[in-house]
Amino acid sequence: MKFIKNYGRLVILFLLLLSNLSNAQFLFSISTDQEYNDNPFNSPNPLSSVVSSYDLGVESYFGDFNLGYYGSYTMFSEFSQRDFWWHQFGLWYYSENGSTSGGLYAEQRMNKDIYNFYDYMNFVGYLKFLFEIEDFYNTLHITAEYTKYDYFTDLNNILASGGYRISRSFESGTTAILGSIFSYKNYFDDEIVITSGNKTPYTMHLSLYGRIAQSVTSTTGIAAQFTNRNILDGTGNYNMQLNQPYGDESGLFDDPVSYEGYAFTGELTQILPFEIILKAGYSYNNKDYKFQGIYTGDTTYTYTTTRLDKQNNLYFGLKKTFALSESGDIELIVALRYQMINNSSNSYWFNYKTNSIGLNLDLQF
């Protein structure tokens, strides 16, 4: 197929580029993820499938600069027409003392012909600054992003965001974090007229969060976070009449700047015998899509009522790292996880439940 040929050419060109870098150090990662999911497309009419991904990562370090390539192929055992390629190129920088970092990333998703309307390209640039004032650690970051869809051209957009985070640790083993993220998203199709209020196609969004982490013992930690989101102006996700969603197309169907509301998360981290790491958590997310209507049935849509979602998410994971060489530069990371999502919505296509269990094997060398 044409997209496979183009994908192969890009990989070959990147590997040739890496091979010509002198005085560079390399890190390779080969991994696979095998998951059973009873509703992989987050549908009110669930159909189960085994979802398998096969991943390759190559990173090259030369001085303070890093160059990387990451690629994956995802397969659905019961829905082979939904298989897709994804890959990403990255160039990033860390200052010697770690106070400044930045990077450029480009990623692309390529689906089979029957689902090629999900194809997209994404370009991201960011800068991050770390600094300490008294006993407070501060992080300031800015990001610019451009996303282009091959089919959903109405959703082509630029996203600019800036964030600030401040944290402090105490002798009691407590760490307190406060942060904010301001985002501005602008769509390019100025001819779109929004039925609700004739809004222009952009969104201004503000997210505020607070997090408390507590070390209970030398092997046990707990954390809690509260997040509040507000749409300051604009339209949210203005393309409100897309057909049914598929779970991994979150940029299309669950854009994080398209809703407001609040979320709560609680987490437990426990180091078990044999250095096995246990992570478990629960999150509740209340979402108000104030500029989006609802599906009252599988094909009927109305603007008179706005979409409201309440999502419960329970997750559990175990991870163990095995050193495969005396020097420690070859590692195998084995991770097992379970996740349950219950999304209650007044919009038909977003009222779903899903359970998944997965195994991830990651060889790094």
C-alpha positions, 0 to 999 in steps of 0.5 A: 500500500502507498502509505506503507511505502511512504512510512518505510521511506521515512524510517530509512531516511531517519536511520541513515541520518542517525548513522551519519551522526558522529560522537553520538550515543544511541538508545533503542526501545522495542516493545509490544502491548497486548490488550483485551478490551471489551469496548475498544471504541467506547461505543454504547453498543460494545464489541470486544477485541484484542488490541495489539501494538508493536513499537520501535524507538530510536534516540540519539544523544549528541551533546545537549541535543537529542534526536528521536524516532518512534513508530508503532503499528496497532492491530485490532483482532476483530476489526482489521480494517481499523489497523493503523500506523503512527510515528513521530520524529523529535528533536529536543534540547536540555541545558547542562544544569537542566534549567532550560529545555525545548523541542520540536516534534512531528507526528503522523497517523496513517489508517487503512483506506476505509478509515483514512478520514482519521489521518492527521499530521501534528507539529509541536514546539515547546520551551520549558524553564525551571527555577528555584526561589527560596524553597519553591520550585517553579516551572514555566512552559509555552507550547505552540501546536499545529494539527492538520486533518486529511478529511476533517479539514474543518478541525484544522487548528493551531493551539497555543498554551502557556503554563506555570507550576509551583511546588514545595516539599516539606520534611514531613514527606509532603509535596504540594503543587499548584498550577495553571494552563491557559490555552488558545485554540483557533480553527482555520475555517472562518466560513463556519457559522455556529448555530448557538450564538454565531460564535467564531471558531476559536476557544480560550480555555483555563485549567487550574489544579492543585496536587498533594503527595504524601510519603507514608512510608519508605515504600508507600506514597499517596497523592490527590489532585483536583482540577478545575477547567473553564472555557473563557470565550469561544465555542469549545469544539465547534464541529458538533455533528460528527458521527459516532466516536472511536475511542482513540480519536480523542482529538476529534471527539474529546478535545480537552479544551472543548469542555469545562468542569472539574476532576478529582484523582486519587493515587496509591504507589506501593513498592512491593517485594522484588522491586515490583511497583504497584500503582492504583488510582481512581478519578472522577471527571465532570464535563460540561460541553457548553457549546455542543449539542447531544445525540438523542438517538443513533442518528438524531441530534439536537442543539437545544440541550448541551452535552454533560458527561460524568466519567468514573475511571479505575485503574491498577498496574504492576511494573517490574524492571529486569536488568539483562546486563551487568552494566545495567544498560540493557533492561526489560520492563514488564507491566500489567494493567487493568482499567475500567471506565464508566462514562455516563452521558446525556448524549447517546454516542458518549454513554458507554462502559469499557474494561481492559486488561493489558500486558506491555513488554519493553526492551531498552538497550 
